[in-house]
Amino acid sequence: MSDTLAHRPITGRLIIATHNPGKLAEMRELLLPYGVDAISAGELGLAEPEETGMSFRDNARIKAQAAAAASGLPAFADDSGLAVDALGGAPGIHSARWAGPDKNFRRAMETIEQKIHERSATTAEQRRAHFVSALCVAWPDCHLEEFEARVDGTLVWPPRGGQGFGYDPMFLPDGHDRTFGEMPSEEKHSLPPRGKGLSHRARAFLKLAEACLERK
């Protein structure tokens, strides 16, 4: 839920504050029905700020505010990650860092599996995890809109499917028999009526859309 009392509508051009191609594709897909003219921070050559926050919301705010200040336009940022119960919520806000500078998420998934195995977490209940997404829209005048959502599930091994990105192939959302890596993008991210809006990012975006966007 947003911390602001009066929501501000998103109009005109919007900066998507990411240099991650996977996130960029998902965000553009979510924004498409609303006719928003979106361009990424990477396409504009904006620098990536250091993510020094202690929560997903903190880091989303840092990225959105930096892009808004550098561009003079409203900026939309996401910070998201995987929290594994058996690992005390890790990798959490460090989810991308576990993949290393070369963004090797196969290696990151192997690291998670190894750490779970070391803790003898073998049953489905012991392998519980959730994805979290925090969204922030920042304006150059310092107005903020912030939203957060999560989706719960279980980690499977070996990873399944080549869809999505990051940890998707090892995450089995509750109530489904396919991992996020096995689901097409439209099913996972598109909002009703086109899709089911299953992902953490879609759920957070739905809150944002209800507050700040008008479907075209």
C-alpha positions in Angstrom: 0.0 0.0 0.0 1.3 3.5 -0.8 2.6 5.7 2.0 1.0 8.8 0.3 -2.4 10.1 1.2 -3.3 11.2 -2.3 -2.2 9.1 -5.3 -0.7 10.9 -8.3 -1.6 9.6 -11.8 1.3 8.6 -14.1 1.1 10.5 -17.4 3.5 11.2 -20.2 6.9 9.6 -20.4 8.2 7.3 -17.7 11.7 6.1 -17.1 12.0 2.4 -16.2 14.9 2.5 -13.8 16.6 -0.8 -14.7 19.5 -2.1 -16.7 18.2 -5.7 -16.4 16.8 -6.8 -19.8 14.5 -9.4 -18.1 13.0 -6.9 -15.8 12.7 -4.3 -18.6 10.7 -6.7 -20.7 8.3 -7.6 -17.8 7.8 -4.0 -16.9 7.1 -2.9 -20.5 4.6 -5.8 -20.8 2.8 -4.6 -17.7 2.7 -1.0 -18.8 1.5 -1.7 -22.3 -2.3 -1.7 -21.7 -2.0 1.8 -20.1 -0.4 3.5 -23.1 2.6 4.7 -21.1 5.6 5.9 -23.1 8.4 4.1 -21.3 12.2 4.2 -21.8 14.8 2.5 -19.7 17.6 4.0 -17.7 19.9 1.8 -19.6 18.7 3.2 -23.0 19.3 6.7 -21.7 22.8 5.9 -20.4 21.9 6.7 -16.8 24.3 5.4 -14.1 23.2 2.6 -11.8 23.1 3.9 -8.2 24.5 1.8 -5.4 21.8 -0.2 -3.7 22.5 0.5 -0.1 19.0 -0.1 1.3 18.1 -2.6 4.0 14.9 -3.7 2.3 13.4 -4.2 -1.1 11.4 -1.0 -0.7 14.5 1.0 0.2 16.4 -0.2 -2.9 13.4 0.4 -5.2 13.2 4.0 -3.9 17.0 4.6 -4.3 16.8 3.5 -8.0 13.6 5.4 -8.8 14.8 8.7 -7.1 18.2 8.5 -8.8 16.6 8.1 -12.3 14.1 10.8 -11.7 16.8 13.3 -10.5 19.1 12.5 -13.5 16.3 12.6 -16.1 13.9 15.2 -14.8 11.1 12.7 -15.5 9.0 10.3 -13.4 10.9 7.1 -12.9 9.6 3.6 -12.1 11.8 1.1 -10.3 11.4 -2.4 -9.0 13.5 -4.2 -6.4 12.7 -7.9 -6.0 14.2 -11.1 -4.9 13.9 -14.6 -3.5 13.6 -15.2 0.2 14.2 -18.8 1.4 12.8 -19.8 4.8 15.5 -22.4 5.5 18.2 -19.8 4.8 16.7 -17.2 7.1 15.3 -15.2 4.3 18.4 -15.2 2.1 19.3 -14.3 -0.5 16.6 -11.6 -0.1 17.9 -8.2 -1.2 21.1 -9.8 -2.3 19.4 -12.1 -4.8 21.1 -10.5 -7.8 24.5 -10.4 -6.1 24.4 -14.2 -5.5 24.5 -14.5 -9.4 27.8 -12.6 -9.5 28.9 -9.9 -11.9 28.3 -12.3 -14.8 24.6 -12.7 -13.8 25.0 -16.5 -13.6 21.7 -17.5 -12.1 22.3 -21.2 -12.7 25.3 -20.9 -10.3 23.1 -18.9 -7.9 20.4 -21.6 -7.9 23.1 -24.3 -7.3 24.4 -22.2 -4.4 20.9 -22.1 -2.9 20.4 -25.8 -3.4 23.7 -26.6 -1.8 23.0 -24.4 1.3 19.5 -26.0 1.6 21.0 -29.5 1.4 23.6 -28.5 4.1 20.6 -27.8 6.4 19.0 -31.1 5.6 15.9 -29.3 4.2 14.5 -32.1 2.1 10.7 -32.0 2.5 8.5 -29.5 0.6 7.6 -27.8 3.8 11.3 -27.3 4.6 11.9 -25.8 1.1 9.4 -23.0 1.4 10.3 -19.7 -0.2 8.7 -16.5 -1.5 9.4 -13.9 -4.1 8.9 -10.3 -3.1 8.5 -7.2 -5.3 8.7 -3.6 -4.2 7.7 -1.0 -6.7 8.4 2.7 -6.5 7.5 5.6 -8.8 9.4 8.8 -8.0 8.9 12.3 -9.5 11.5 15.0 -9.8 9.7 17.0 -7.1 10.2 14.1 -4.6 6.7 12.7 -4.7 6.7 9.0 -4.2 4.2 6.1 -4.8 5.3 2.8 -3.3 3.7 -0.7 -3.4 4.8 -4.2 -2.4 3.6 -7.8 -2.9 4.8 -11.4 -2.6 4.0 -14.8 -3.9 4.6 -18.0 -1.9 5.9 -21.3 -3.1 8.3 -24.2 -2.8 11.8 -24.7 -4.3 12.3 -27.7 -6.6 15.4 -29.4 -7.9 16.6 -29.7 -10.6 15.4 -26.4 -12.1 12.6 -26.7 -14.7 11.9 -24.6 -17.7 13.6 -21.9 -19.7 11.1 -19.1 -19.4 11.5 -16.0 -17.3 14.9 -15.2 -15.7 16.7 -15.4 -12.4 15.4 -18.0 -9.9 12.2 -18.7 -11.9 13.1 -22.3 -12.9 13.4 -23.5 -9.3 10.3 -21.7 -7.9 7.0 -23.6 -7.8 4.2 -21.2 -6.8 1.5 -22.5 -4.5 -1.4 -24.1 -6.3 0.5 -24.9 -9.5 2.3 -27.8 -10.9 4.7 -25.8 -13.1 7.6 -23.6 -12.0 7.7 -19.9 -13.1 10.4 -21.1 -15.5 7.8 -23.3 -17.2 5.1 -20.7 -17.5 4.9 -18.3 -20.5 5.3 -14.7 -19.7 1.6 -13.8 -20.4 0.4 -16.3 -17.9 2.8 -15.2 -15.2 2.8 -11.4 -15.6 -0.2 -10.3 -17.6 -3.1 -8.9 -15.6 -6.7 -10.1 -16.0 -8.4 -10.6 -18.3 -5.3 -11.5 -20.5 -3.5 -13.4 -17.8 -3.7 -14.4 -14.2 -1.1 -12.0 -12.7 0.6 -14.7 -10.8 4.0 -13.2 -10.2 5.1 -11.0 -7.3 5.8 -8.2 -9.7 2.4 -8.5 -11.3 0.7 -8.4 -7.9 2.6 -5.3 -6.9 1.9 -3.7 -10.2 -1.8 -4.3 -9.9 -1.8 -2.2 -6.7 0.1 0.5 -8.5 -2.2 0.4 -11.6 -5.3 0.7 -9.4 -3.8 3.8 -7.8 -1.9 5.6 -10.5 -2.8 4.3 -14.0 -5.8 4.4 -16.4 -6.2 1.6 -18.9 -6.3 2.8 -22.5 
